[in-house]
């Protein structure tokens, strides 16, 4: 299989609910996003597009979820709400019942 075909098949499985999670793996980001944004069998919805990465860090007592790194550069408050809601919904799926949230962001030069 080519990366394009692999991405298309994986996205199609999530679209048709024969899979619950889409993992990027070694497929180039541009190839995966093209499949995700496909109008017929992609994963488009009315809400903002974001992702969640899950880290299992040795000697850390819980999983760490990181969402939306470099995808939405200047999200509105409503977009932030949607991004956090999606990320928090991943916790129970991984066995994590409670989520503590933090929202680090970088400022722009010349802006308060």
N, C-alpha and C positions, 0 to 999 in steps of 0.2 A: 504494500500500500504506500501511496505517496502521503506526505504531510497533509495535503489538501483533502484527500479521500478520508484519511484518519479523522481529521477535524470534522468533516461533514458527517461521518457515521456517528461520532461521539455526540455531536450537537443534535442530530436526528433522534438518537436514543433518549436524550433528556426531553426533547420536544414532545416525543410520543409517550413519555412517562415509562419507558422501559429501563431508565436509569434515573437516579436521583441527584447525582453530583457530576459536574463536568470538571475534570482535572486537565490542566494545560499540558503537563509533561514536557516533552522535548520538541513540540510543534512551535514554529515561530508565532509570535504574538499576532502579527498581521494576518496570518493564515487562519488562526483560531477566531479572531474577531470577524473576519469575512464570513465564516460559517455561522457565528453567533448572530450576526446582523442580517443573514439571509431572510428575505421577506416571506418565503413559503415555509421553510422548516427551521428557521432560526429561533432565537430566544427573546425576541423583542417583546416589550410590554410597555404599558403607559408610564411606568416608573423609571427613574434614572438608572442607567447602566453602571454597575460597580462590580467589584470582585472581592473575595475574601481569601486571604492566605492564612493557613493554620500552621503554627510552629509548636513542636514538642521539644522544649529546651531541656537538656540534661540538668538535673538538680534544681529545676524550677517546679513548683508544686502544682501547676495547672497548665493547660494549653494556652497559647497566646494567639489571638485572632487579630490580624491586621487587614484593614479594608481600604480600598480605594487609593492605594499609593500611586500618585501621578495620573489618575484617570480623569478626575473632575477637578480642574485646577482652581476654580473659584466658585464652589457650590453655594447656592442660596440656602437659607435656613430650611426650607422645605426639602431641598435635595439632601441636605445633611441628615434630616430626620429619616428620609427614606434609606439612606446609606446605612445609618446606625441600626435601623429596624431590620434590614436584611442581614447585617452582621450578627446582631443579637439572636436572630432566628437560627443561626448555625450552632449556637451553644448546646441546646438540648439534643441536637442530632449527634453531638460528639460526646455526650455524657456530662457536659458542663451545665449545671442547672442555673447558676447565677452569673451575670456578666457585670463586670466593672468597666465603665467606658471612660476613655480619655480622647481628647480631640486636639492633638498637636497640629499646628499649622504654621506656615512660614509667612512672614510679612513681606510686603513689597517695599522696595526702597522708595523713600519719599512719601509713603502713605502711613497714617497712624495705625 
